[in-house]
């Protein structure tokens, strides 16, 4: 890594006010045209059409700005944002931050999709219904499951939907009062514990054994007639794949419980391991991860939740059916848990994911998994050569598409840990890595995930930035202490600000109320 040249990066910095404080009374960005007299005569004015009870008493307190100044404001803010198209997201482990082709964005923004309304008649929605139906067939083949819903608004929402489906299934059998316990594992995604708890289950968490696997004997000890099911991730967020997963499924099934496979980490096993073949009753995929629909505000997210045939009656409505001629939305499903999101969910995610699968093809999806695993094991070689970095659990065994490392040796020797190195990484034009899920069972963690998007050069650069930061922790601690140095936001001196809700506000109105501003 000594021959890798780290960039002389400098983040943009604008002293940009909150937009609510900008503008001049009377300024306008858009002046809508007057209503056509023929339309006015036919339907009347807006005041006449809108019931008085929903009319505003006063105009909304919005900034009055020209298009020019609105554009300036948001472009300045965008320059201060380290995003996927500017930086490198290898460090956003468990998020599978991959490139989303811009051509797929064109599809979503096309009038052919963007102007659709979910309440249109079915015969005018045949195109998007066909895409949803066909994409379901793709996921059925990839997972082995029999039916999918795309209503959930993300991975956690899909796991919550699963908890509700499990609850409905046990209720239909008259066993819900008895089966009130859900099992998960420490290194599964936190939503695998949080969502069943939200759905009313008591959660039992299995800790890892020396190999990093959930302890099988502990599982056997906790299953009982009270077990509703198990919800866990494989490979877990350590990157360790559990080859005995079918044994865990059998233990739970023998106790009368159901088994759910959280496949948010599917990027390294796609085309090689299927939930159905391991005996699972349900699974989910994150379309905004594995299937290349972007995260966050350019998304939103999409959680695809699939089940075996016997659980299909409980899926949210509607499901999309095809009779050989027409695609229809089926609401006639009396055992359904109802809706978990408006209409059919975030179908823009489905459209992007459909386009991505079509462009990759079946062999391409396997190549994605192969490349992700290859990248990860190459990066592992680089990182394990850095003094102060270690990798707990499963000594001598391979990881899949990510690894949860620890900087505990560095922390003990220098006083600097993962939080400190993360801040310094930003100075090299890299998005500061995510410190993984709390609680820190792995101390001082970081979890890179170099999926198929990234090249060998990207892996080399990311590892070189870690190596340089760690070297400074040993040799030049002042540099680490004050990092980052070249970003619009410097080191947060008082972390209590983010922990105390009395010291921050999420909205302009909340800020005014909290601080007495007018």
Buried (B, 14 or more C-beta within 10 A) or exposed (E): BEEBEBEEBEBEBEEBEEBBEBBEEEBEEEEEEEEEEEEEEEEEEEEEEEEEEEEEEEEEEEBEBBEEBBEBBEEBBEBBEBBBEEBBBBBBBBBBBBBBEEEBBEBBEEEEBEEBEEEEEEEEBEEBBBBBBBBBEBBBEBBBBBBBBBBBBBBBBBBBBBBBBBBBBBBEEEBBEBBBBBBBBBBBBBBBBBBBEBBEBEBBBBEBBEBBBBBBEBBBEBBEEBBBBBBBBBBBBBBBBBEEBBBBBEBBBEBBBBBBBBBBBBBBBBBEBBBBEBBBBBBBBBBBBBBBBBBEEBBBBBBBBBBBEEBBBBBBBBBBEBEEEEBBBEEEBEEBBEBBBEEBBBBBBBBBBBBBBEEBEEEBBBBBBBBBBBBBBBBBEBBEEBEBBBBBBBEEEEBBBBBBBBBBBBBEEBEBBBBBBBBBBBBBBBBBBBBBBEEBBBBBBBBBBBBBBBEEEBBBBBBBBBBBBBBBBBEEBEBBBEBBBBBBEEEEEEEEEEEEEEEEBEEBEEBBEBEEEE
